[in-house]
Each structure stands twice: as structure tokens, then as C-alpha cells.
Amino acid sequence: MQSIMLKCLGFNIRKYMRFILKQTGLKEWKAPEGTKPETFKKPSAKRLANRAAKVRQKSKNEQVMDSHKYTSKV
């Protein structure tokens, strides 16, 4: 039952978007002149190893929680 409702919702959203695009006349978005694509650094084994080797410093609360012994009351 839920899958039918989701399909109907998707169909109605698609119809609504087509209606809006026809009214506004917007066909597609064009990037401004002079923009360059985003570039990412290639992953290197050294950088990944350094990231994995970093040990996160515990906050004061975490240190106290780790040092506290929890006992169960029966």
C-alpha cells in the first residue's frame, strides 16, 4: 500500500513540476561564463594513513566517564 502511495506522490510531483516549468518558460540552467569545474585532490595512501593515525582528543566529560566505574544496584 505504501509503495503505491509513493509512486502516486512521485507522479503528482512530476506533473506539478512540468506545469511550473511550462509557465515560467525555464528549460534548463546554464552556468555563468568563466566558471571552472570543481577539482578534488586524488587520494594518496600517505594522506589516508595520516588521517587514520590521528587519535581524537577526548573531552573532559569523556575522560571522567571512562574513569568512572559503573555498578549495577540489585
N, C-alpha and C positions, 0 to 999 in steps of 0.2 A: 504494500500500500504506500509506503514512504517513497519507494523508488518512482512510482507513478507520479506522486506529488512533486518530486524533484524534477522529473522530466517536464511536467507541465509548467512548473515555475521557470525552468530554463527556456522553454519555448516562448512563454509570455515575455520574458526579459528580452529575448532576441527580437520579437515582434516590436516591442516598445523601442528598442534601440534603432531598428530600421526606420520607424516612424520619426524619431527625433532627428536622425541623420538626413532624412528627406526634407524635413522642414528647415534645417539650418543650412543645408547645401554643403556640409562638410564631407568631403570624400576621403581624404587621407591627411595625415600630419606630415609636414616636411620640416626637416631640421634646418635651423638657420645657417646661412652661409658662413664658411670658415670654421665650422666645428669639426673636431677630430674625434675618432672613436676612442673609447676608454681602453687603456692598456694595463695589463697586470704583470707583475713580476712572475717569472717562471719559478716553480717550486724547486728548491735545492735541498739536498739531503742535509747539508750542514745547518741551514736555517731551521729545518724541521727538527733536527736533533737538539739544537739550542732551545727551541721552544718547549720541547718535551722535557728537557733537563731542568728548566726553571721550576723552582719549588715556591709555591704560593705562600706568602707570609700569613700566618693565622692572626685573626684579630684577638683582642684581649678577651672577649667573650668566649671565643672558640677555645682559647688556651685554658680558661677556667673550666669550661665544660669537659674538656679532655682530661683534666687533672682530677675532677670530682668523681668519686666512686658512688655509683647509684646502687642503692639497696632496695630490695622489694620488701614491703611490710606485709606479713602474713598474719 
